[in-house]
Amino acid sequence: MSRYAEVYADWQKDPEAFWADTARGITWYKPWDRVFDPYSGQYGRWFSGAECNTAYNCLDRHVESGRGAQKALIYDSPVTKSQRSYTYAELTDEVATLAGVLLDLGVGKGDRVIVYMPMIPEAVMAMLACARIGAVHSVVFGGFAAAELATRIDDAKPKAILSASCGIEGARTVAYKPLLDKAIELAAHKVTSTLVLQRPMETAPLTVDRDFDWAEAVKLAKARGRKAGCAAVAATDPLYVLYTSGTTGQPKGVVRDNGGHMVALAWTMRNFYGIEPGEVFWSASDVGWVVGHSYICYAPLLHGATTLMYEGKPVGTPDAGAFWRVISEHKVVALFTAPTAFRAIKKEDPEGKLIGRYDLSCLRTLFLAGERADPETIKWAERHLKVPVVDHWWQTETGWAIAGNPVGLGLLPVKHGSPTVPMPGFEIDVLDDKGNKLGPNQNGTLAIRLPMPPGCLPTLWGNDTRFRKSYIEDLPGYYSTSDAGYRDQDGYVYVMARTDDVINVAGHRLSTGQMEEVVAQHKDVAECAVIGVADDMKGQLPAGFIVLNAGVSRAEKEIEGEVVKLVRDVIGPVAAFKNVMVVKRLPKTRSGKILRGTMRAIADGEKWNMPATIDDPVILDEITELLKGRGMVAVKTAV
């Protein structure tokens, strides 16, 4: 029996008592004056008046309680053929030393530090070292283009940047230092210090006065016993700023505070993910994304679990069995990854033959998030892994799950295509364009009643006005998720598309996500995307792009025809679904999200910007040429 209904009702009955009770699991230097202050911030603030330190709660307190010899962090890198691990005592020592180095570079409480690094343990150490001294970190995905890094430098105005000489992308080495130097040159704000970790695959010349060698600085600090203590910061002080894409092209700096963030994440580890202290939890994400912040760095360590950091890909490092090797070798009890990763694995190994080569008896649960988890991918994972597959929905802005199936409280019945039910703290209504509530099974904007729970963004960095305009002005009393969907008669949430991915076909509002669910049912389709293309007669028409499973040799035209028929049979002629194209690959961000908006702009002949987070820009050229060949679009180039 699941305890979900009871726990959710407890939260609804008294939200402040609920979160105060959860907060007792965190060590505070000073208790809060108010659990929730409705009169501060943009919609209120959590744990007003309290003082704490996130790094202390992630590290020192576990050492003090006798957990110092337990593994805190495991690093597994198939691309460099290396592994390392750190106990809680060792990681605490490394973080305290690096924090001392930061203090010696002039970084203090409230100063910003950009972390521009690959998936290596030092990236986590950098984040925790900032937290230790009360500095505000802003992690930028390693290898980001110089111009994009420059915009983040100018917005965050960091005192220092922590980086590495290079990163590894599959079989390719990417030099970071030239990109870093160019970004600093482009930025109006001038950084005074850059600390660079030299990796043996490609070292970087340290040629300017601001450059410092990471290993040398740490060695000198250790030699003189230089370690920083944990600074007391306000619970409402920022822990980090994480930039997410903005519709205007200017990135939005999502702020995360210290106190509410710890309380929310600590609640999720046991109650949502069902993890006990000491168990190995693997989030196969990147520290540059919100999942990496929440579930590689912070939540597992807050909970006293062991976190696993993986520098590799789901396929190609070396094959589609990479994930299974890691799970088996390190005794992972729960894997959290993006649906895209599983679609890539399914494409390369559709029969799941590589799974049988490894002992996965340790694995209890698979968690999927990052974009819609289509039912076919979930069913494939359930069939081959024989463990519960939990889809859950959240955003960079929320920092943790808005809705999901809470393993720790007891699983609820699964409905494929739904991330299940709202978590405590989130009250979700479905609203029409005028802000009116819609009934069960009616599509609209998924909106969260204010106030947002602990852990969610209180504002955007340095821009309260943009925060209000982006999230709370259009629907008074609510936070707008900008996701479209519905709730069924049982209260289950269905996230069908971003609101701008709901298309209008001859007056009928149709979800491209619903069409993708149908397309994915075809036995030869590995992954797909459906977008709305402008049409003079009907306003918009859907266009489908499909990637075929490995080994499919049938004629592409035949498969395209079958997919069209499948959609028309399931959804009906109202979908006007007649354009389907086989593609070798889909354009995605490095976190695996399909760039549907950019594809739509190409198809509609609009000017478009090259997405900063794109995995491989060449794919957009392939899409453009395909659309031209089908006579579908007068294509303009990127700007």
C-alpha positions, -999 to 999 in steps of 0.1 A, spaced: 0 0 0 13 34 -9 14 61 18 13 88 -9 -23 100 -3 -17 103 34 15 122 30 1 145 4 -29 152 26 -6 160 55 12 186 34 -21 201 22 -35 203 58 -5 223 71 23 231 46 45 249 71 43 221 97 51 196 69 83 213 58 93 222 93 92 186 102 113 177 71 138 204 80 146 188 113 168 164 94 191 193 84 217 208 106 211 245 112 235 270 127 205 292 136 168 281 135 143 300 113 122 329 125 94 318 102 90 286 82 75 306 54 74 344 51 47 354 26 58 390 26 93 386 13 106 379 -21 85 375 -52 60 351 -37 74 345 -2 106 329 12 112 296 30 130 293 64 134 331 68 160 340 95 177 306 95 214 302 90 231 271 76 258 257 53 251 233 25 286 219 22 286 211 60 254 192 56 267 173 26 301 164 41 313 174 76 283 162 95 286 127 80 322 125 90 313 137 125 286 111 128 310 82 119 304 78 82 338 92 72 351 59 58 321 53 35 324 61 -2 309 94 -10 318 97 -47 327 72 -73 341 84 -106 339 61 -137 353 73 -170 353 48 -199 366 76 -222 398 79 -202 398 43 -189 401 55 -153 382 53 -120 386 70 -87 366 71 -55 365 93 -24 353 86 11 333 112 30 365 121 50 386 123 18 361 144 -1 356 167 29 394 173 30 396 180 -7 367 204 -6 380 222 24 414 226 8 400 239 -25 378 263 -6 410 276 11 425 282 -23 394 301 -34 397 323 -3 433 330 -11 422 341 -46 400 367 -30 367 349 -33 344 355 -4 308 351 8 283 362 -19 310 364 -47 301 344 -79 324 317 -93 318 301 -127 326 264 -129 334 255 -166 344 218 -163 340 183 -177 325 154 -158 353 148 -133 353 148 -95 369 182 -93 337 197 -107 317 185 -77 346 196 -54 344 231 -70 306 234 -63 310 222 -27 340 244 -21 320 275 -32 291 264 -9 316 259 19 327 296 19 293 310 9 303 319 -26 277 314 -54 286 290 -81 274 290 -116 282 258 -135 284 262 -173 285 231 -194 321 223 -203 329 231 -239 301 257 -243 308 282 -271 328 312 -261 301 337 -269 276 318 -247 301 316 -218 307 354 -222 270 362 -218 270 342 -185 302 360 -173 285 394 -179 253 384 -161 269 366 -131 300 389 -129 322 362 -113 353 369 -93 369 337 -105 364 309 -130 373 272 -123 380 252 -154 400 223 -169 424 221 -198 400 199 -218 370 176 -218 363 144 -236 333 140 -260 331 104 -271 364 99 -289 371 136 -293 391 158 -270 378 194 -266 402 221 -255 386 244 -230 412 270 -224 410 287 -258 372 289 -254 376 303 -219 402 329 -230 380 340 -259 349 343 -236 368 364 -211 380 386 -241 344 390 -253 329 397 -219 326 433 -206 331 420 -170 367 411 -164 375 381 -143 405 384 -120 414 347 -115 411 315 -135 421 282 -118 428 255 -144 431 218 -138 455 202 -163 443 169 -177 469 146 -193 450 142 -225 457 178 -234 474 204 -212 468 241 -216 494 269 -216 488 293 -186 500 325 -202 483 354 -184 486 368 -149 451 356 -139 459 319 -147 467 296 -118 475 259 -119 448 240 -99 470 210 -88 499 233 -78 476 256 -58 460 226 -40 494 211 -33 507 243 -18 476 247 3 479 211 16 516 217 25 507 246 47 475 230 61 453 256 45 416 246 49 385 267 49 358 262 75 321 263 67 307 298 66 272 305 80 249 318 54 213 328 54 189 300 44 176 325 18 211 333 5 218 320 -30 237 287 -33 240 288 -71 228 304 -103 221 280 -132 214 295 -166 186 281 -187 175 291 -222 153 321 -226 128 327 -254 145 360 -261 179 344 -266 192 359 -234 197 331 -208 178 332 -176 198 328 -143 177 305 -122 185 311 -85 186 283 -59 188 292 -22 205 272 5 179 263 31 148 253 11 170 235 -14 185 212 12 151 205 28 134 196 -5 163 174 -18 166 156 15 129 147 15 131 133 -21 160 109 -15 141 86 9 105 94 1 106 97 -37 137 77 -48 135 52 -20 173 54 -13 189 46 21 222 61 33 251 41 21 235 29 -11 249 38 -45 227 63 -65 236 71 -101 223 101 -120 236 97 -155 235 134 -162 260 162 -164 269 187 -137 261 214 -162 224 206 -160 200 209 -131 198 171 -126 235 171 -121 233 198 -95 204 181 -76 212 144 -80 249 141 -87 262 167 -63 238 177 -36 209 153 -28 229 120 -25 255 136 -3 229 153 19 214 119 24 246 101 32 244 80 1 272 73 -25 269 93 -57 283 80 -90 298 103 -116 301 90 -151 322 105 -179 309 87 -209 279 81 -231 250 56 -231 263 42 -264 297 42 -280 318 41 -248 323 14 -259 288 1 -268 252 1 -258 260 -20 -228 279 8 -211 252 16 -185 248 -21 -176 285 -24 -170 285 5 -146 255 -7 -127 269 -42 -123 304 -31 -113 295 -4 -88 263 -21 -73 240 8 -83 205 5 -67 189 33 -87 196 48 -121 183 83 -130 187 93 -167 170 109 -196 145 90 -219 168 100 -248 196 78 -234 173 48 -234 161 55 -269 197 55 -280 203 22 -263 171 8 -277 181 19 -312 215 1 -310 203 -30 -291 166 -33 -298 164 -68 -284 183 -59 -252 209 -86 -258 237 -67 -241 217 -65 -209 220 -103 -204 258 -100 -202 257 -82 -168 245 -90 -133 219 -63 -126 204 -79 -95 214 -48 -75 192 -25 -95 159 -17 -80 145 12 -100 150 32 -131 140 69 -131 135 89 -163 132 127 -166 144 155 -188 117 153 -215 86 133 -221 92 96 -216 71 80 -244 53 48 -234 72 26 -258 105 35 -243 92 28 -208 77 -5 -219 110 -15 -235 129 -7 -203 104 -25 -181 105 -56 -203 143 -59 -204 153 -46 -170 124 -61 -150 124 -33 -125 99 -4 -120 105 24 -144 95 57 -129 88 87 -152 89 120 -133 84 156 -144 104 186 -132 122 216 -145 154 236 -140 133 261 -122 119 236 -97 151 217 -89 132 185 -81 102 165 -92 69 183 -96 51 150 -103 61 114 -101 55 80 -87 70 81 -51 90 48 -47 98 56 -11 62 61 -1 51 30 -21 45 28 -58 11 38 -72 -4 20 -102 15 29 -134 -2 47 -163 22 47 -193 25 83 -206 19 99 -172 45 109 -146 18 100 -121 8 125 -94 20 158 -79 45 157 -50 39 175 -17 44 212 -22 30 212 -57 -7 218 -63 -14 215 -100 -43 229 -119 -50 228 -157 -59 263 -170 -72 277 -202 -58 308 -219 -79 330 -197 -68 314 -164 -100 293 -159 -97 259 -144 -104 230 -167 -119 196 -158 -104 161 -161 -90 151 -195 -91 187 -208 -59 200 -223 -45 233 -211 -15 249 -194 -2 230 -163 1 256 -136 13 254 -100 -5 273 -72 17 297 -54 36 296 -32 61 273 -48 76 247 -23 111 248 -9 138 242 -34 122 261 -63 136 293 -77 128 324 -57 137 346 -86 160 351 -116 195 364 -109 194 402 -108 161 403 -126 129 402 -105 110 418 -133 118 391 -158 110 365 -132 75 379 -127 69 383 -165 82 349 -173 64 328 -147 37 345 -126 22 375 -143 1 358 -170 -18 335 -145 -23 354 -112 -18 332 -82 1 306 -102 35 297 -115 31 288 -152 52 258 -162 48 266 -199 40 229 -203 7 218 -218 -12 187 -207 -41 175 -185 -51 156 -154 -73 125 -157 -102 115 -135 -77 99 -110 -56 130 -107 -27 117 -128 -8 143 -146 0 141 -183 26 164 -198 21 164 -235 42 192 -248 56 226 -242 27 251 -247 43 263 -279 43 227 -292 5 225 -291 -4 231 -328 -36 244 -343 -48 224 -373 -79 240 -389 -91 252 -355 -83 219 -337 -57 222 -309 -36 191 -311 -6 179 -290 25 170 -309 34 148 -279 3 127 -284 13 122 -320 48 112 -310 34 86 -286 16 70 -315 45 72 -339 68 56 -313 45 25 -313 57 15 -348 81 -15 -344 108 0 -366 109 34 -349 137 41 -324 128 77 -317 108 105 -332 98 141 -332 66 158 -344 65 196 -351 39 219 -364 47 235 -398 29 266 -410 2 260 -436 -17 286 -456 -49 266 -456 -51 249 -422 -28 272 -401 -4 244 -392 2 208 -402 22 182 -383 54 169 -397 71 138 -383 108 129 -382 117 93 -374 149 75 -366 149 38 -373 162 10 -352 196 -5 -360 193 -33 -386 161 -22 -402 165 -27 -440 130 -22 -453 123 6 -478 120 40 -460 89 50 -480 71 19 -469 78 26 -433 68 63 -436 35 52 -451 29 28 -423 35 56 -397 11 79 -414 -16 53 -414 -9 45 -377 -15 81 -367 -46 85 -388 -60 52 -374 -53 61 -337 -59 99 -337 -80 102 -368 -81 123 -399 -84 155 -378 -46 152 -372 -40 158 -409 -9 138 -405 7 130 -438 44 142 -437 68 117 -423 106 117 -430 132 91 -420 163 109 -406 196 95 -394 195 114 -362 175 142 -344 190 175 -333 194 176 -295 209 195 -267 237 179 -248 213 169 -221 192 150 -247 163 173 -254 151 173 -290 153 208 -305 117 209 -318 115 247 -317 146 251 -340 133 224 -364 100 243 -365 117 276 -373 137 260 -401 105 244 -416 86 277 -414 114 296 -431 120 318 -401 154 332 -390 168 312 -361 197 312 -337 221 282 -334 212 268 -300 241 271 -276 235 237 -261 233 217 -294 252 184 -294 261 186 -331 252 216 -353 257 195 -385 224 177 -378 204 210 -384 220 211 -419 208 175 -425 173 185 -414 174 216 -436 185 196 -467 158 170 -461 130 196 -459 143 213 -490 143 179 -508 107 174 -498 97 208 -511 83 217 -478 100 250 -470 117 281 -482 146 279 -458 165 309 -443 198 305 -426 207 308 -390 216 342 -375 
